[in-house]
Amino acid sequence: ADLITEGLREDSPHLDQFVVRAALDLVDELVWNTSSMFLRVVDKFNDFHVSAYCTAGHVRMMLLHKHRNEEAIRAFFADVHDLFLKAMLSPFQSPNMRIQSPLFDQKVRAAGQKHC
């Protein structure tokens, strides 16, 4: 889910996606060097931080944020991981398919509002 708040931006609208994609290589390296699912801040760009979470099945969840509050971000990822597991348990969801449930998206947004 895209948790971006509406408003005017001075930078490119695709900058967020670029920063998160650039951090994927770092996540792929870090995941093999730690036993923790929460990888903390894996990359920084200007005043943006990229935090990552990797499940036991190596599904990578990433969050681009400006404020550094590790406990809130950890709680957010725990909630999203729980939502992800519930979505994957659905008989209508294939493991390699994108989750297109509006309810899943709504709950991830609610978790973002609650924690971040």
Secondary structure as UniProt FT lines:
FT   TURN            13..14
FT   HELIX           15..30
FT   TURN            31..33
FT   STRAND          38..45
FT   TURN            46..47
FT   STRAND          48..54
FT   TURN            56..57
FT   STRAND          60..65
FT   HELIX           70..88
FT   TURN            91..92
FT   TURN            95..96
FT   HELIX           102..115
//
